[in-house]
Amino acid sequence: MPTNWKPRPCIKVATNSTLFNWMNEDMDINAGTILDGTETVEQVGQRIFEKIVSVASGERTKSELAGIGDEEFAPWVLGPTF
């Protein structure tokens, strides 16, 4: 399950269009367009870069808009990290 931790936004990139369509309400970018043949790696890379700039400038991610991560905030690690 994809997660999002506040206060840092998490831009979620779907690796294929099936995943993006299935989790559309939580995925920000569909990189599956490369496999679909509708975009190049460079084009998707540009979209990802533009999304990073937008989110860093204040645009909210889909997870933030949905309130995902509100209960998951911890300013430090609570337990072991694997």
TORFI-588036 format. One record per residue: x, y, z of N, C-alpha, C in turn; residue number from 1. Coordinates in nm, 3 decimals. Each point is the difference from the previous one (the first is absolute). Example, Ala and Ser with C-alpha at 12.3 -4.5 7.8 and 13.67 -1.06 7.14 Angstrom:
<pts>
1.319;-0.569;0.780;-0.089;0.119;0.000;0.090;0.120;0.000;1
-0.035;0.105;-0.072;0.082;0.119;0.006;-0.077;0.109;0.073;2
</pts>
This chain:
<pts>
0.083;-0.117;0.000;-0.083;0.117;0.000;0.088;0.124;0.000;1
-0.025;0.092;-0.090;0.079;0.123;0.001;-0.030;0.083;0.123;2
0.101;0.066;0.051;-0.020;0.082;0.119;0.049;0.142;-0.027;3
-0.035;0.087;0.090;0.039;0.140;-0.006;0.021;0.046;0.142;4
0.114;0.059;0.030;0.027;0.048;0.134;0.014;0.151;-0.002;5
-0.070;0.064;0.090;0.012;0.144;0.013;0.118;0.030;0.091;6
0.065;0.110;-0.013;-0.033;0.118;-0.078;0.060;0.001;-0.140;7
0.065;-0.107;-0.041;0.057;0.001;-0.135;-0.094;-0.068;-0.099;8
-0.025;0.064;-0.113;-0.088;-0.061;-0.100;0.066;-0.119;-0.068;9
-0.082;-0.089;-0.049;0.048;-0.119;-0.069;-0.066;-0.004;-0.138;10
0.079;0.016;-0.105;-0.050;-0.008;-0.137;0.004;-0.147;-0.040;11
-0.116;-0.056;-0.031;-0.007;-0.142;-0.031;-0.003;-0.020;-0.151;12
0.091;-0.085;-0.047;0.014;-0.028;-0.142;-0.041;-0.145;-0.026;13
-0.102;-0.017;-0.083;-0.044;-0.135;-0.038;0.091;-0.050;-0.112;14
0.044;-0.123;0.012;0.092;-0.058;-0.098;-0.069;-0.055;-0.123;15
-0.132;-0.016;0.009;-0.074;-0.046;-0.117;-0.140;0.058;0.002;16
-0.064;0.005;-0.115;-0.131;0.064;-0.012;-0.110;-0.074;0.074;17
0.012;-0.133;0.010;-0.099;-0.077;0.076;-0.001;0.043;0.145;18
0.117;0.011;0.060;0.012;0.046;0.139;-0.053;0.143;0.014;19
0.037;0.087;-0.093;-0.046;0.139;0.006;-0.152;0.008;-0.006;20
-0.061;-0.076;-0.089;-0.146;0.002;-0.011;-0.067;-0.060;0.123;21
0.060;-0.103;0.058;-0.055;-0.066;0.118;0.009;0.091;0.123;22
0.110;0.075;0.011;0.023;0.085;0.117;0.003;0.148;-0.039;23
-0.080;0.037;-0.096;0.002;0.135;-0.054;-0.019;0.108;0.106;24
-0.079;-0.027;0.102;-0.025;0.100;0.102;0.121;0.026;0.089;25
0.104;-0.085;-0.012;0.117;0.013;0.087;0.132;0.014;-0.076;26
0.000;-0.020;-0.130;0.122;0.009;-0.081;0.008;0.136;-0.069;27
0.116;0.061;0.006;0.019;0.132;-0.059;0.048;-0.004;-0.145;28
0.080;-0.099;-0.033;0.060;-0.009;-0.134;-0.017;-0.141;-0.054;29
-0.035;-0.010;-0.128;-0.005;-0.129;-0.067;0.122;-0.014;-0.091;30
0.099;-0.076;0.046;0.119;-0.025;-0.082;-0.023;-0.120;-0.093;31
-0.114;-0.064;0.012;-0.034;-0.113;-0.086;-0.018;0.041;-0.145;32
-0.010;0.130;-0.025;-0.012;0.047;-0.138;0.125;-0.035;-0.081;33
0.111;-0.023;0.067;0.122;-0.044;-0.070;-0.023;-0.139;-0.057;34
-0.051;-0.091;0.084;-0.028;-0.137;-0.047;-0.112;-0.002;-0.102;35
-0.096;0.092;0.015;-0.111;0.008;-0.096;0.046;0.053;-0.135;36
0.116;0.064;-0.003;0.053;0.055;-0.125;-0.054;0.137;-0.036;37
-0.066;0.066;0.096;-0.056;0.132;-0.029;0.092;0.115;0.042;38
0.102;-0.032;0.082;0.098;0.101;0.041;0.137;-0.064;0.007;39
0.102;0.084;-0.010;0.137;-0.047;0.014;0.043;0.014;0.146;40
0.112;-0.061;0.033;0.056;0.012;0.135;0.027;0.148;0.029;41
0.051;0.072;-0.098;0.030;0.142;0.019;-0.127;0.080;0.030;42
-0.109;-0.031;-0.070;-0.125;0.073;0.024;-0.055;-0.026;0.140;43
0.003;-0.124;0.043;-0.047;-0.033;0.135;0.094;0.061;0.103;44
0.128;-0.004;-0.025;0.096;0.065;0.090;-0.028;0.148;0.014;45
-0.035;0.065;-0.110;-0.034;0.142;0.004;-0.126;0.024;0.083;46
-0.101;-0.088;-0.016;-0.123;0.013;0.080;0.029;-0.017;0.149;47
0.086;-0.096;0.032;0.036;-0.023;0.141;0.073;0.123;0.054;48
0.095;0.053;-0.076;0.072;0.120;0.042;-0.096;0.117;0.024;49
-0.093;0.020;-0.093;-0.097;0.109;0.013;-0.089;-0.019;0.123;50
-0.036;-0.124;0.029;-0.082;-0.028;0.119;0.080;0.030;0.127;51
0.127;-0.037;0.002;0.085;0.030;0.116;0.005;0.150;0.024;52
0.021;0.077;-0.106;0.006;0.146;0.013;-0.135;0.054;0.049;53
-0.110;-0.052;-0.055;-0.134;0.046;0.041;-0.028;-0.029;0.146;54
0.033;-0.122;0.043;-0.025;-0.039;0.140;0.091;0.080;0.093;55
0.124;0.021;-0.041;0.091;0.081;0.082;-0.047;0.144;0.009;56
-0.079;0.043;-0.097;-0.054;0.136;-0.002;-0.135;0.012;0.069;57
-0.050;-0.111;0.055;-0.123;0.006;0.077;-0.117;-0.081;-0.052;58
0.009;-0.056;-0.121;-0.109;-0.086;-0.048;-0.011;-0.121;0.090;59
-0.120;-0.040;0.031;-0.021;-0.116;0.086;-0.007;-0.127;-0.084;60
0.059;-0.108;0.052;-0.006;-0.129;-0.067;-0.138;-0.061;0.020;61
-0.028;-0.107;-0.074;-0.130;-0.066;0.015;-0.017;-0.054;0.142;62
0.106;-0.051;0.060;-0.009;-0.051;0.137;-0.032;0.112;0.097;63
0.063;0.115;-0.019;-0.028;0.113;0.088;-0.145;0.046;-0.015;64
-0.048;0.006;-0.124;-0.137;0.041;-0.024;-0.100;-0.096;0.064;65
0.036;-0.129;0.005;-0.087;-0.102;0.057;0.016;-0.012;0.152;66
0.097;0.071;0.058;0.022;-0.008;0.144;0.080;-0.121;0.043;67
0.059;-0.071;-0.095;0.081;-0.118;0.033;0.129;0.047;0.065;68
0.036;-0.060;0.109;0.122;0.036;0.072;-0.026;0.079;0.126;69
-0.125;0.043;0.021;-0.031;0.077;0.120;0.031;-0.076;0.128;70
-0.023;-0.131;-0.001;0.021;-0.080;0.121;0.138;-0.064;0.003;71
0.081;0.019;-0.102;0.127;-0.072;-0.009;0.121;0.085;0.034;72
-0.020;0.125;0.039;0.111;0.089;0.027;0.077;-0.044;0.124;73
0.132;-0.005;-0.012;0.087;-0.022;0.115;0.130;0.076;-0.028;74
0.040;0.090;0.088;0.121;0.079;-0.026;0.129;-0.082;0.011;75
-0.008;-0.122;0.049;0.115;-0.088;0.009;-0.048;-0.144;-0.020;76
0.092;-0.088;-0.026;-0.032;-0.141;-0.022;-0.045;-0.061;0.131;77
-0.117;-0.065;-0.001;-0.055;-0.058;0.122;0.051;-0.140;0.029;78
0.055;-0.064;-0.098;0.047;-0.136;0.020;0.108;-0.035;-0.101;79
0.033;-0.128;-0.011;0.105;-0.040;-0.092;-0.038;0.032;-0.145;80
0.100;0.034;-0.077;-0.019;0.023;-0.143;0.074;-0.107;-0.077;81
-0.071;-0.067;-0.087;0.061;-0.110;-0.075;0.031;0.041;-0.140;82
</pts>
